[in-house]
Amino acid sequence: MVKLRLKRCGRKQAVYRIVAIDVRSRREGRDLRTVGFYDPIHDRVQLDVPAILDFLDKGAQPTGTVHDISRRAGVFTEPEP
């Protein structure tokens, strides 16, 4: 199973990459693809939306934090009737 989750980078200040990774891998393990970037200190988010949607269509599950970040960035928008 593939999950979209955070991968920590940076030594002193926590900066995270949003990656698609196998659930059996460690947090800093080998990822399938990097699909975004998150800096909680400066509140910056950069997402590759087509790649995220592609992984979600294939059955990947986002973690709670990645889901919240993606929702705030507008990835999960409800279609208007």
C-alpha positions in Angstrom: 0.0 0.0 0.0 1.2 3.5 -0.9 0.8 6.5 1.4 1.3 10.2 1.0 3.3 11.3 4.0 5.9 13.7 5.3 9.6 13.1 5.1 11.7 15.2 7.4 14.6 17.2 6.0 16.8 19.8 7.6 18.9 19.5 10.8 17.9 22.4 13.0 14.7 23.7 11.5 12.2 21.0 10.5 11.3 21.2 6.8 9.3 18.4 5.2 9.0 16.8 1.8 5.6 15.3 0.9 6.4 12.0 -0.6 4.6 8.9 -2.0 6.1 6.0 -0.1 5.4 2.3 0.7 3.9 1.9 4.1 6.6 -0.6 5.1 9.4 1.9 4.6 10.9 4.1 7.3 10.1 7.8 7.5 13.5 8.6 5.9 13.4 5.5 3.6 13.3 5.4 -0.1 10.3 7.1 -1.6 8.5 6.5 -4.8 8.2 10.1 -5.8 8.4 13.6 -4.1 5.1 15.4 -4.7 5.5 18.4 -2.5 7.2 20.5 0.1 6.1 21.9 3.4 7.8 24.5 5.7 5.8 24.8 8.9 7.9 27.7 10.3 7.3 30.0 7.4 4.0 28.3 6.5 5.0 27.7 2.9 3.5 24.8 0.8 4.5 23.7 -2.7 2.5 20.8 -4.2 2.6 18.9 -7.5 -1.2 18.6 -7.7 -1.4 16.4 -10.8 1.0 13.9 -9.3 -1.0 13.9 -6.0 -4.2 13.3 -7.8 -2.6 10.6 -9.9 -1.5 8.7 -6.7 -4.9 9.2 -5.1 -6.6 7.7 -8.2 -4.3 4.7 -7.9 -5.3 4.1 -4.3 -2.8 5.9 -2.2 -3.9 7.1 1.2 -2.8 10.5 2.6 -1.9 10.7 6.3 -3.9 13.1 8.4 -1.4 15.9 8.2 -0.9 15.6 4.4 -4.7 15.6 4.0 -5.0 18.8 6.0 -2.1 20.5 4.1 -3.6 19.4 0.7 -7.1 20.6 1.7 -5.8 24.0 2.7 -4.0 24.3 -0.6 -7.2 23.5 -2.5 -6.5 19.9 -3.8 -9.7 18.5 -2.3 -12.3 20.9 -3.6 -15.9 20.0 -3.8 -17.5 20.4 -7.3 -20.2 23.0 -7.4 -23.6 21.8 -8.6 
